[in-house]
Amino acid sequence: MKIGVFDSGIGGLNVLKEIMKKHPNLECLYYGDTLYLPYGEKSKEELIKLGVRIIRFFEEKQVDRIIIACGTCSSLVEEYQKYTAIPIDDVIGPTVEYTKSHYHKVALLATPATIKNGIFEKKLVQEGIEVHPLSCPGFAPYLEGLSETLNIEEELKPLQSENYEAVILGCTHYPLLKEEIEKTLSVATIDMGKILSEKINLKESAPLLTVYMSKVTPLLEQNVNKILEREILLIEKNLPV
């Protein structure tokens, strides 16, 4: 089975890594749209336009399944599915199901676009979960090397006076800050990639990984190798918008 996984940058590699742990014998294509990151500050129309071109790329590569390894784009999974017959999985649905079974009161950390969209929060509330959402505009740009500093305590300050059972890392970049977030808020985190890897059923074939990025830099190469814990040859592939 061949799967296509995409995100705006390196965040989705956390999802891919968990999937590969659970299903080691898969042919995986990864596309990180590093030329157009961060996605978390883009409009719905921009996100659909950017995502559809990646879906078309995966169609050309004849993948059997597409996985949106991006919290922001996952909130638009129903829109993306209109453009292809290939089944699309997202990280939000399984996370909502998991949270419903384990918690009653959670905080949600996500990008500005995800918080503005409100789909994630709405689905949680529909399941009877008390949710306190917080936009974290500085997280993803810092992790992608677009900004040099990040004050996590300041970003999370609005949540520090409340007691939560858990904190949902609503962007796939955020597990890279897991230890700092848990230390600051003194609460366990929910990793969407781990949940999806446990939930999804994939037919294994032969192990093969190909990683595409719309823009490759030395820092990006270092970060990719660090996350996947091995050296990966990145292929620069800029898809037309």
FIDRENMAR-737934 format. One record per residue: residue in three letters; x, y, z of N, C-alpha, C, CB in turn. Coordinates in steps of 0.2 Angstrom, whole numbers, plus 5000, padded with zeros to 4 digits. Atoms other than C-alpha are relative to their C-alpha. Glycine has a CB too. Layout:
<rs>
ALAXYZXYZXYZXYZ;...
</rs>
This chain:
<rs>
MET500449945000500050005000500450065000499550005006;LYS499749945000500650174996499650065003500250024992;ILE500449954996500150325007500450074998499949995007;GLY499749935001500450515004499850045006499750034994;VAL500149974994500650615019500350084999500449975006;PHE499849945001500750805019499950055006499750034994;ASP500149944995500950965030500450064997500449985007;SER499749945003501651135028500750005001499750065004;GLY499350014999503351085034500249945004500350065004;ILE499750054996504250975047499549975005500650025003;GLY500450024995502750955059499749934998499450055001;GLY500350065002501950815049500449945000499750014993;LEU499550054999503550715051499949965006500750024999;ASN500150034993503050685069499449944999499750055005;VAL500550055001501450595062500249944996499450044996;LEU499750055005502350505048500449955005500550034995;LYS499550044996503650445061499649955004500450045005;GLU500450054996502250365072499749954996499450055004;ILE500350055005501350285057500549954998499850044994;MET499550055002503050205052500249965006500650044997;LYS499950054994503250135070499549955000500150055006;LYS500650055000501550055069500049964994499450045001;HIS500150045006501650005051500750014996499450034995;PRO499349995003503549985046500049984993500449965004;ASN500050025007503149905029499550034996499949925000;LEU500449965004502350045020500450044995499650055004;GLU499749955005502750145004499850075002499949984993;CYS500349934998502650325010500350064996500250015008;LEU499849945003502750485001499850065005499750014993;TYR500149944995502950645012500150064996500450005006;TYR499949935004502650825005499950055006499550014995;GLY500049944995503150975016500050064996500649995005;ASP500149945005502551135008500450065003499350024999;THR499649954996504051235016500050074997500749975001;LEU500049945003503951365003499450055002500049994992;TYR500649964998502251425009499850005007499449974995;LEU500250004993502351395027500150075003500549955004;PRO500450054996501651435040499350004997500050025007;TYR500750005002499951375035499550035005499849934999;GLY500449984994499251425052499750084999500349995006;GLU500249935001499051615046499750014994500650045001;LYS500350005007498251575029499250005001500349954995;SER500750015001496451595024499749934998499750064996;LYS500350065002495251455021500149994992499349995001;GLU499950005007495351495002500749984998499850064997;GLU499350015001497251495002500249925002500450055004;LEU499850074997497351325012499749954995499749995007;ILE500350045004496151245000500449994993499250024998;LYS499649995006497151304985500749965000500150074998;LEU499450034999498751244992500049935001500450035006;GLY500150084999498151074998499849964994499450005005;VAL500350035006497251034982500649984995499550044996;ARG499550025004498851044972500549955003500550074999;ILE499650064997499750924984499649944999500150015008;ILE500450065001498250804982500149984993499350025001;ARG499950025007498450814963500749974999500050074996;PHE499350035001500350774965500049935003500550045005;PHE500150074997499850624976499649964995499750005007;GLU500450045005498650574962500549974995499450044997;GLU499550025005500050574950500549955002500450064998;LYS499650054997501050464961499749945002500450035006;GLN500450065000499650344962500049975007500249954995;VAL500150024993499450344981499349975001500250055005;ASP500650034998498150234989499650035005500149935002;ARG500349974995497750345003500450065002500049965007;ILE499749944998498150525009499850015007499750064995;ILE500149994993498450575026500250085001500549965005;ILE499849924999498350765031500350005007499350045000;ALA499750004994499650775044500150075003500749975000;CYS500049934999499250955048499350025004500150044994;GLY500649984997498051015061499550054997500150035007;THR500449945004497551175051499649974994500550054998;CYS500350035006497251075035499449955002500549974995;SER500550054998496350935044499350035002500249965007;SER500749974999494951055049499650014993500150075003;LEU500449995007494551065030500049934996500450054996;VAL500050075004494650875026499449994996500049955005;GLU500650015004492850875020500050044993499450025004;GLU499949965006493251015007500549964996500350075002;TYR499550035004494850925001499749934997500649985005;GLN500250075003493950754999499550014994499549975005;LYS500549985006492750844986500550004994499750075001;TYR499549995005494350854975500349934997500550055001;THR499750065002494850674974499649945002500749995003;ALA500350064998494250494975500449965005499849964994;ILE499550034996495750444985499750015007500750024999;PRO500249994993495250415004500550055003499949935003;ILE499649954996495850555015499949995007499950074998;ASP500050004993496250535033500350075003500449945003;ASP499749944997496550685045500149985007499550055000;VAL499850024993497250695063499450035005500650045001;ILE500549984995495750785071499549955002499650064997;GLY500650054998494350655070500349955005499849964993;PRO499850054995495350515079500250035007500649974997;THR499849974994495950645092499450025004500450064998;VAL500749994996494150695096499749945003499550034995;GLU500350064997493650515098500449985006500149944994;TYR499650014995495150485109499850045006500750004998;THR500149954994494850635120499349995003500050074997;LYS500750014997492950595122500149945005499649984994;SER500050064996493450425129500450015007500349944996;HIS499549994994494750495142499950065004500749994997;TYR500049944996494350675147499450044999500650044997;HIS500649955000493050805151500250074999499649995006;LYS499849935000494050965152500750004997500050035007;VAL499349995003495551005140500150074997500049954994;ALA499849945003496451145133500249984993500750045004;LEU499950015007496751155114500550054998499450004996;LEU499549955003498351235107500049984993500749985003;ALA500150015007498251265089500350074996499349984997;THR499849945004498751385075499450054999500249984993;PRO500549955001497751545072499449984995500350074998;ALA500550025005496851475057499649945002500449974993;THR500450064997496351315066499550035005500449955003;ILE500449974995495651425081499450044996500450045004;LYS500549955003494751545069499549954996500450044995;ASN500450055003494051395059499549975005500449944997;GLY500550024995493251325075499849935000499550055000;ILE500350065001492951155068500249955006500249974993;PHE499750044995494151065080499650015007500750015001;GLU500349984994493351155095499249985000500050075002;LYS500750025001491551125089499949925001499850024993;LYS500050075000491850935087500149985007500549974995;LEU499950024993492450925105499450025004500750035002;VAL500649984996491051025112499449964999499850074998;GLN500550055001489850915103500049945003499949994992;GLU499950074996490550765112499950015008500649974998;GLY500049984993490250855129500650025003499749945003;ILE499349994997492050905132500050085000500649974995;GLU499849934998492451075140500750024997499950025007;VAL499449985003493751155129500250075001499949994992;HIS499749935000494851305131500550014995500350015007;PRO499549995005495651355115500550055000499650004993;LEU499549945000497251455113500450004994500549995006;SER499649995006498051515097500750015002499750064996;CYS499350004999499951495097500450024994500349935003;PRO499749985007500551595082500850005000499850074999;GLY499350005001502351595087500449935000500350035006;PHE499750064999502651405089500349974993499549955003;ALA499850035006502651335071500650044997499450004995;PRO499449965003503751485064500749995003499850075000;TYR499350014996505051455078500349934998499950015007;LEU499750065002505151275074500249994993499449955002;GLU499850005007505351305056500650044998499450014995;GLY499449965001506751425059499850074997500549974995;LEU500249945003505751575053500150065006499350004998;SER499949954995505951665070500549975005499450025004;GLU499450034996507451645082499849995008500650055000;THR500250004993506551665099499349985001500250075004;LEU500750024998505051595108500050005007499849934997;ASN500249994993504351635125499449955001499950075003;ILE500550054999503351475129499550025006500249935001;GLU500449984994502751535146499650064998500550025006;GLU500449945001502151705139499449974995500450054996;GLU500550025005501251615124499449965004500349954995;LEU500550044996500351495137499750035006500449935002;LYS500249964994500051625150499250005001500250075000;PRO500750004999498151635147499749935003499750014993;LEU500250074997498051445152500249985007500249954995;GLN499650024994499151445167499550005007500650045001;SER500449994994497751495179499449955001499750075001;GLU500650055000496551345175500349935001499750014993;ASN499850074999496651165179499749964994499849975007;TYR500350045005496451045164500349935001500350034993;GLU499850074999496550855163500549994994499349964998;ALA499550015005497550865147500050064995499949944996;VAL499949945005498150985133500149964993500650045002;ILE500050035007497850935115500550054996499350004996;LEU499549965005499350985103499750004994500749965000;GLY500450005006498251035089500350024994499450055001;CYS499649995006499651065077500549955000500350085000;THR499550065000500850925072500750035001499949974993;HIS499349974998502351045075500149995007500150074997;TYR499949994993501951055093500349945004499350015003;PRO499750054996502550885099500850015001499949934997;LEU499349984999504250955096500250045006500350044994;LEU499949964994503951065111499649975006499650074999;LYS500450044995503050935121500350015007500049924998;GLU499750004993504250935136499950075003500749985000;GLU500049934997504251125138499250025001500250054994;ILE500749984999502351135136499749965006499549984994;GLU500250044994502050995149500350035007500249935000;LYS499749974994503251085161499750065002500750014999;THR500349934999502451255159499349995003500050044994;LEU500750004998500651195161499949945005499649984994;SER500150054995500951045173499549954998500050035007;VAL500550045002499850935163500249954994499350044998;ALA499850055006499950785150499850034994499849935002;THR500249975006499850825132499749944996500650034996;ILE500350055005498850735118500350014993499250005000;ASP499750005007499850695102499649974995500749965001;MET500550025005498750685087500349944995499850064996;GLY499750055004500050585077500049935003500750024999;LYS500050064997500150445090499349975000500350015007;ILE500750025000498250435091499849974993499650055002;LEU500250025007498050425072500449934998500350054995;SER499650065001499450285071499749945003500750015002;GLU500450064997498450175083499349994997499950025007;LYS500750005002496750215075500049974992499750075000;ILE500150015007497150195056500349934998500550054996;ASN499850075003497250025047500350014993499449955001;LEU499749995007498450015033500349934998500650055000;LYS499750065003498949865022500750014998499549984994;GLU499349995001500749845023500349964994500449985006;SER499750035007501849805007500750005001499850044994;ALA499350005000503649855006500250075003500449984993;PRO499849944997504549985016500450054995500549995006;LEU499749955004505050145006499750075002499849984992;LEU500249934998505050325011500450054995500350015007;THR499749945004505250474999499750065003499849994992;VAL500249944997505250645006500150064995500450025007;TYR500049945005504750804995499950065005499549994995;MET500149934997504950985001499950054995500550015005;SER500049955005504451134991500650055000499350045001;LYS499449965000505951224997500549965005499950075002;VAL499550044995507551135005500650055002500349944996;THR499449964997508851225016500449955004499750065004;PRO499650044996510251155026499749995007500750035001;LEU500450014994509251185042499549955000499850075003;LEU500650055001507751095036500349934999499750024993;GLU499750075001508850945031500249975007500750004996;GLN499850024993509550945049499449985004500450065003;ASN500650014996507850955057499649934998499550064999;VAL500350065002507150815046500449945002500050004992;ASN499650064998508550695050499949995008500850014998;LYS500150014992508350735069499349975001500150075003;ILE500750024998506450705069500049924998499550044996;LEU500050075003506650545058500549955003499949994993;GLU499450044997508250485067500449964995499749965006;ARG499550035005509150445051500150054994499649944997;GLU499849955005509850535036499549994994500749994997;ILE500550015006508550565022500250054995499350025003;LEU499949965006508850635005499350044998500249964994;LEU500649965002507650775002499950024993499950075005;ILE500149985007506950804985499650075000499649954996;GLU500449945001506450984981499550004994500650064999;LYS500550005005504850994972499550055001499649935000;ASN500449954999503951154970499450004996500350074999;LEU500650015004502151124965499750074998499549965004;PRO500349935002501351274955499350015003499950004992;VAL500649984996499951364964499550034995500250065005;
</rs>
